[in-house]
Amino acid sequence: MSGKRKFIYFFIGGVMIIAPLLFYYLSKGGFIFEAVKENNNIGVKKSEENYLEKKEDHNINIDIPNPKNIILITIESARYDHFGFMGYPRETTPFLSELSKRALIFENMITPIPITFPSHASIFSGLYPQVTEIRINNDKLDDEVFSLAEYLKEKDYKTGAFVSASSISFHNLDQGFDTYEIVKMNEEERPENPRVGHRSAEETMALAYEWLDEQEEDDRVFLWVHLDEPHMLWMDIVPEYVETREDVNISDDDLYKYLVEDQYITDIENAVRIGYPEELMGTKTDQDLMIMGINRYDGAIQKVDSVIENLYKYFENREMIDESLWFVLADHGEGIGTHNYRGHSDKIYQEQIRTPLIIHSPSMNEGYRLSYLSENVDILPTISEIVGFNLNKGYKINGKSLLSYIKDKKGREFVYSITPTNKAYSIQNEKYKYIYHDKEIIKYGKVVNEDMFFDLENDPYEQNNLLGTMPEVEEEMKNEILRRVVSYEKN
């Protein structure tokens, strides 16, 4: 055998040995960041340390014991794709990412309306905004509507709510709560706080800990905490993002490229938000300005994560953790420059309405990442199934227990959202999304958008309006919106 042929055989044999070892190394995290395109999580990057395998195709055996303590945490204005546990290349949520390894993550939970009080009203009532007739923050929850706290009160839970914004302080969401710590709106009543109508996490949690300390050892406890930091009013004082893990790191150059090319945040002014002197606008590059703004927003989420970790440790230190059940989600998302928009209430793109939910019980030994379509109205019936209370109060709940999705191995066929003006509506399934605009509003110039149709599977950031390309599918989805408008508003 010639020396040349020996070399070829030797080279091929070496590749056959090395290739499997190299593949194994990469699969275990040899490269920290990689592109992900699976189900509806297209376009985000992941760290192997904080991104869990989807397991819908597996038999999931979840046994959640009837909890002595139920903790619901809602995060204000938190955009889903800036959570570390959702694959964001910055680790903004180190605690929740760790917790998610022993939790159910419903990745595709949708809020039916992207504004604070109406969204919370749906969480607590299991009803859509058209049913509660709550579409703006000044609306009021009807006395006839039972809330989650009232159901749990009937099961002998001590109930405490600690909110960080006046928008959920005065509109009858307190029904069923033994303690409901409001945020006062009058500047004279809170002269020490320049952010009238808002309370910091430190203030809110101090009240919550005081209330928890007052409960008896045998008490069953339902605690709701609302944290406000990602709201734009805090952007000038929240701490900037700080990298805490050496293995999850991304340079400013790579982050800027990711934000622009993957999250389509191209509106610099709206990405910067507030909190920086305007004179900087003319002295900094677009990249510098965007990173400055995103550092604040990511820092706000990171702060909230730390606050939640401290609350979890409180339950651990008092040996209350083993009998607790945790729910963590955002009330709605936020526009920070995608679609040239800053905010949430006027738009129903995914960045405004997608609000992943974490459900954690210490009895869980592993995590399950579930892409089933779900809605925040599903939280109430889920707790009902676990705790065992009857939802029959003379009207039909719009929500459905999330545990039924696991048993059936499928979620909702459609999920549905509206804007507070009640003039824009969206419906989506696992692949497509249709946004319908009321023609009268367009006629009078208050909405410039035409109807929109998106292929979420290939365009998760809704950049390409495909209206007119699939008329049969579009007509079906539009008719489903109109059917729901008539049905819900009639009832």
C-alpha positions in Angstrom: 0.0 0.0 0.0 1.4 3.4 -1.0 2.2 6.0 1.6 -0.4 8.3 0.0 -3.1 5.7 0.4 -2.1 5.0 4.0 -2.4 8.7 4.7 -5.9 8.9 3.2 -7.1 5.8 5.2 -5.6 7.3 8.4 -7.2 10.7 7.8 -10.7 9.2 7.2 -10.4 7.0 10.3 -9.3 9.9 12.4 -12.3 12.0 11.2 -14.7 9.1 12.0 -13.3 9.0 15.6 -13.1 12.8 16.2 -16.4 13.8 14.6 -18.7 12.1 17.1 -16.6 13.5 20.0 -16.8 17.0 18.5 -20.6 16.7 18.0 -21.0 15.6 21.7 -18.9 18.5 22.9 -20.9 21.0 20.9 -24.2 19.5 22.1 -23.1 19.9 25.7 -22.5 23.6 25.3 -19.1 23.9 23.6 -20.5 27.0 22.0 -22.7 29.0 24.3 -24.9 30.8 21.8 -26.6 29.3 18.8 -29.6 30.1 16.6 -32.9 28.5 17.5 -35.7 27.8 15.1 -38.2 25.5 16.8 -42.0 26.0 17.0 -42.8 29.6 17.9 -39.4 30.5 19.4 -37.8 31.3 16.1 -35.2 34.0 16.0 -34.0 33.9 19.6 -30.6 32.6 20.7 -30.0 30.4 23.6 -27.6 29.3 26.3 -27.6 25.5 26.9 -27.6 26.4 30.6 -31.0 28.2 30.6 -32.9 26.8 27.7 -34.9 23.6 28.2 -35.9 20.9 25.7 -39.5 21.0 24.5 -41.2 17.9 25.8 -44.8 17.9 24.4 -44.1 14.6 22.7 -43.2 13.0 26.0 -45.6 11.6 28.6 -45.4 14.3 31.3 -46.3 13.0 34.7 -47.0 16.1 36.9 -48.3 15.6 40.4 -48.9 19.0 42.0 -50.1 18.5 45.6 -52.8 20.8 47.0 -50.7 23.7 48.1 -50.7 25.4 51.5 -49.2 28.5 50.0 -49.9 30.0 46.5 -47.7 32.8 45.2 -48.7 34.8 42.1 -46.1 37.2 40.8 -46.9 39.5 37.9 -44.2 41.6 36.3 -45.2 44.9 34.6 -44.3 45.6 30.9 -41.8 42.7 30.6 -41.1 41.7 27.1 -40.9 37.9 26.6 -37.7 37.9 24.5 -35.7 39.7 27.1 -36.1 36.9 29.7 -33.0 34.8 30.0 -35.1 31.7 30.4 -36.7 32.4 27.0 -33.4 32.3 25.3 -32.3 36.0 25.4 -28.4 36.0 25.0 -28.1 38.0 28.2 -28.8 36.3 31.5 -31.4 38.8 32.8 -33.1 36.2 34.9 -30.6 33.9 36.5 -32.9 32.9 39.3 -35.9 32.2 37.1 -33.7 30.4 34.6 -32.6 28.1 37.4 -36.2 27.7 38.7 -37.4 26.9 35.2 -35.4 23.6 35.3 -38.0 22.4 37.8 -41.1 24.1 36.4 -43.7 24.1 33.7 -43.0 26.9 31.2 -46.0 27.8 29.0 -44.0 29.6 26.3 -46.9 30.8 24.3 -49.3 32.3 26.8 -51.1 35.3 25.4 -52.7 38.2 27.2 -56.1 39.1 25.8 -55.3 42.8 26.2 -51.9 44.5 26.6 -52.7 47.0 29.4 -52.2 46.6 33.1 -55.6 46.5 34.9 -57.6 44.8 32.1 -55.0 42.1 31.8 -54.9 41.5 35.6 -58.7 41.5 35.6 -58.6 38.6 33.1 -56.0 36.7 35.2 -58.1 37.0 38.3 -61.6 36.4 36.8 -60.8 33.9 34.0 -62.8 36.2 31.7 -62.0 38.1 28.5 -62.1 41.9 28.5 -65.3 42.1 26.5 -67.0 40.0 29.2 -65.6 41.9 32.2 -66.2 45.1 30.2 -62.7 46.2 31.4 -60.7 47.7 28.6 -58.8 50.6 30.2 -57.2 51.2 33.5 -60.0 53.3 34.8 -62.7 50.6 34.4 -64.0 48.7 37.4 -64.4 45.0 38.0 -68.1 44.2 38.6 -69.1 43.0 42.1 -70.9 40.1 40.5 -67.6 38.7 39.0 -65.8 36.4 41.4 -62.0 36.8 41.6 -59.3 34.3 42.3 -58.9 35.7 45.8 -62.6 35.2 46.6 -62.5 31.6 45.5 -59.4 31.0 47.6 -61.0 32.8 50.5 -63.8 30.3 50.4 -61.0 27.6 50.8 -59.8 29.3 54.0 -56.7 31.0 52.5 -55.4 34.2 54.0 -55.2 36.5 51.1 -52.7 39.4 50.6 -52.0 41.7 47.6 -49.1 44.0 47.3 -49.2 46.1 44.1 -46.7 48.6 42.7 -49.0 50.8 40.6 -52.1 52.9 41.2 -53.6 51.5 37.9 -54.5 48.3 39.8 -55.2 49.9 43.2 -58.7 51.4 43.0 -60.9 49.4 40.7 -62.4 46.6 42.8 -59.6 44.1 42.2 -59.3 44.0 46.0 -62.4 41.9 46.4 -61.5 38.7 48.3 -58.3 40.1 49.8 -57.8 40.4 53.5 -55.1 42.9 52.8 -54.7 45.0 49.6 -51.9 47.5 49.8 -52.7 50.2 47.3 -50.5 52.8 45.7 -51.8 56.3 46.3 -52.1 58.7 43.4 -52.1 62.0 45.2 -48.7 63.7 45.1 -49.4 65.3 48.5 -50.0 61.9 50.1 -46.6 60.6 48.8 -44.3 63.6 48.6 -41.2 61.5 49.0 -41.9 59.7 45.7 -41.5 61.6 42.5 -43.2 58.8 40.6 -46.7 59.4 41.7 -48.9 56.3 41.3 -46.0 53.9 41.3 -44.0 52.1 44.1 -40.6 50.5 43.9 -40.0 46.8 44.5 -38.3 47.6 47.8 -41.3 49.4 49.1 -43.8 46.8 47.9 -41.8 43.8 49.2 -41.3 45.4 52.6 -45.1 45.5 53.0 -45.4 41.9 51.7 -42.8 40.6 54.2 -44.5 42.4 57.0 -47.8 40.8 56.2 -46.2 37.3 55.8 -44.6 37.7 59.2 -48.0 38.3 60.7 -49.5 35.0 59.5 -49.8 32.0 61.8 -47.8 28.9 61.1 -50.9 26.8 60.2 -52.4 29.5 57.9 -52.9 28.8 54.2 -51.6 31.8 52.3 -52.4 33.3 48.9 -49.9 36.1 48.1 -50.0 38.3 45.0 -47.1 40.6 44.3 -47.0 43.0 41.4 -43.6 44.4 40.4 -43.4 47.6 38.3 -39.7 48.1 37.5 -39.7 47.3 33.7 -42.3 50.1 33.3 -40.8 53.0 31.4 -41.3 55.4 34.3 -38.5 53.7 36.1 -35.9 53.7 33.4 -33.9 56.7 34.7 -33.2 55.1 38.1 -33.2 51.3 37.7 -29.8 49.7 37.9 -28.1 49.0 34.6 -27.7 45.4 33.5 -24.7 43.7 35.0 -23.3 40.4 33.6 -23.2 37.9 36.4 -22.0 34.8 34.6 -18.8 34.4 32.7 -20.2 31.6 30.5 -23.1 33.8 29.3 -21.5 36.9 27.9 -22.1 38.9 24.7 -20.2 42.0 23.5 -21.9 45.3 22.8 -21.2 44.8 19.1 -22.8 41.4 19.1 -25.8 42.5 21.2 -26.5 45.5 18.9 -26.4 43.2 15.9 -28.7 40.8 17.6 -31.2 43.5 18.7 -31.3 45.0 15.2 -31.2 41.8 13.1 -33.0 39.3 15.3 -35.4 41.5 17.3 -35.8 44.2 14.6 -35.3 47.0 17.2 -34.5 49.7 14.6 -36.1 52.7 16.2 -33.2 54.2 18.3 -35.3 56.8 20.0 -37.8 54.3 21.3 -35.1 51.8 22.2 -33.4 54.4 24.4 -36.7 55.1 26.1 -36.1 57.7 28.9 -33.6 58.4 31.6 -30.8 59.8 29.6 -30.1 63.5 28.8 -31.2 64.5 25.4 -27.9 66.2 24.7 -26.4 62.7 24.5 -28.4 62.0 21.3 -26.1 64.1 19.2 -22.8 62.8 20.8 -23.4 59.1 20.7 -23.6 56.5 17.9 -26.8 54.6 17.3 -25.2 51.6 18.8 -24.2 53.4 21.9 -27.6 54.9 22.4 -29.4 51.6 21.9 -27.1 49.7 24.3 -27.6 52.5 26.9 -31.4 52.1 26.7 -31.4 48.3 26.6 -29.0 48.2 29.6 -31.7 50.0 31.6 -34.5 47.8 30.4 -32.6 44.6 31.0 -31.4 45.9 34.3 -35.0 46.4 35.4 -35.8 42.8 34.5 -32.7 41.6 36.3 -33.7 43.5 39.4 -37.2 41.9 39.4 -35.5 38.5 39.1 -33.4 39.2 42.2 -36.5 40.4 44.1 -38.3 37.1 43.3 -35.3 35.1 44.4 -35.3 36.9 47.8 -39.0 36.1 48.2 -38.3 32.4 47.4 -35.5 32.3 50.0 -37.9 33.8 52.5 -40.2 30.8 52.0 -37.2 28.5 52.2 -35.8 30.0 55.4 -39.2 29.6 57.1 -39.6 26.1 55.9 -42.7 27.1 53.9 -41.4 26.3 50.5 -42.3 22.6 50.2 -46.0 23.3 50.4 -46.0 26.3 48.0 -47.0 26.7 44.4 -45.6 29.5 42.3 -47.0 31.3 39.2 -44.8 33.9 37.5 -45.7 35.9 34.4 -45.8 39.4 32.9 -49.1 41.2 32.6 -48.2 42.2 29.1 -45.1 42.9 27.0 -43.5 46.1 25.7 -42.5 47.7 22.5 -38.9 49.0 22.7 -38.3 50.0 19.1 -39.6 47.0 17.2 -42.3 48.2 14.7 -41.1 51.8 15.4 -43.1 51.8 18.6 -42.5 52.2 22.3 -45.2 51.0 24.7 -47.9 48.4 24.8 -51.5 49.4 24.8 -52.0 50.6 21.2 -50.4 47.5 19.5 -51.0 43.8 19.6 -47.8 42.4 18.1 -46.2 39.5 19.8 -43.9 41.8 21.8 -47.0 43.3 23.4 -49.1 40.2 24.0 -46.9 37.2 24.5 -46.4 36.6 28.3 -44.7 33.2 29.1 -45.9 31.6 32.4 -43.7 29.7 34.9 -45.5 27.3 37.2 -43.3 25.8 39.9 -43.8 23.4 42.7 -40.9 22.0 44.8 -42.4 18.6 44.0 -41.2 19.0 40.4 -37.8 17.3 39.7 -37.4 18.5 36.2 -38.6 21.2 33.8 -40.9 21.0 30.8 -41.0 23.7 28.1 -44.4 23.7 26.5 -45.3 25.6 23.3 -49.1 25.0 23.6 -51.1 28.1 22.8 -52.7 29.4 26.1 -54.1 32.6 27.5 -53.8 34.2 30.9 -57.5 33.5 31.6 -56.4 29.9 31.9 -54.6 30.6 35.2 -57.8 30.7 37.4 -59.2 27.3 36.2 -55.7 25.8 36.6 -55.6 26.8 40.3 -59.2 25.6 40.6 -58.3 22.2 39.4 -55.3 22.0 41.7 -56.9 23.4 44.9 -60.4 21.9 44.2 -62.9 24.8 44.2 -66.0 25.1 42.1 -66.1 27.8 39.4 -69.8 27.6 38.9 -71.0 31.1 39.9 -73.8 31.4 37.3 -71.7 32.3 34.3 -69.2 30.6 32.0 -65.5 31.0 32.5 -63.5 31.7 29.3 -60.4 30.0 30.7 -59.4 26.3 30.6 -57.1 24.5 33.0 -53.5 24.4 31.6 -53.2 20.9 33.0 -55.8 19.7 30.5 -53.4 20.9 27.7 -50.8 18.6 29.1 -53.2 15.6 29.3 -54.5 16.2 25.8 -51.1 17.1 24.4 -52.6 20.1 22.6 -53.4 23.7 23.5 -55.9 26.1 22.2 -56.8 26.2 18.5 -56.8 30.0 18.6 -55.7 32.7 21.0 -57.3 36.1 20.9 -56.4 39.7 21.8 -57.8 43.2 21.5 -56.5 46.7 22.0 -58.0 48.9 24.8 -59.8 51.0 22.2 -61.6 47.8 21.2 -61.0 48.7 17.5 -58.1 46.3 16.7 -58.3 42.5 17.2 -55.9 39.7 16.6 -56.3 36.0 16.4 -53.5 33.4 16.0 -53.0 29.7 15.8 -49.7 27.8 15.9 -48.7 29.0 12.5 -50.6 32.2 11.4 -51.8 35.5 12.9 -54.5 37.9 11.6 -54.9 41.4 12.9 -58.2 43.1 12.0 -58.8 46.8 12.3 -62.2 48.4 12.5 -62.8 50.2 9.2 -64.5 53.2 10.8 -61.4 53.9 12.8 -59.3 53.7 9.6 -61.8 55.9 7.8 -61.4 58.7 10.4 -57.7 58.5 10.4 -57.1 57.2 13.9 -55.5 54.0 12.7 -53.3 54.0 9.6 -52.7 50.2 9.5 -54.6 48.0 7.1 -55.5 44.5 8.2 -52.4 42.3 8.6 -51.7 38.6 8.1 -48.4 37.0 9.3 -46.8 33.6 9.1 -45.5 33.4 12.7 -43.7 30.1 12.0 -41.3 31.9 9.5 -41.8 35.5 10.6 -42.2 35.5 14.4 -41.5 39.3 14.6 -44.3 40.1 12.2 -42.2 42.0 9.7 -43.8 40.8 6.5 -47.5 41.5 6.0 -48.8 38.7 3.7 -52.3 40.0 3.5 -53.9 38.7 0.3 -51.6 35.8 -0.3 -53.8 33.1 1.4 -57.4 34.4 1.0 -59.1 31.3 2.4 -57.0 31.1 5.6 -57.3 34.9 6.0 -61.1 34.8 5.6 -61.4 32.0 8.1 -59.4 33.8 10.7 -61.1 37.1 10.1 -64.5 35.5 10.5 -63.4 33.9 13.8 -62.5 37.3 15.1 -65.9 38.8 14.1 -67.7 35.8 15.5 -66.0 36.3 18.9 -66.6 40.0 18.8 -70.3 39.4 18.4 -70.4 36.5 20.9 -68.5 38.0 23.7 -69.9 41.5 23.5 -73.5 40.1 23.3 -72.9 38.1 26.5 
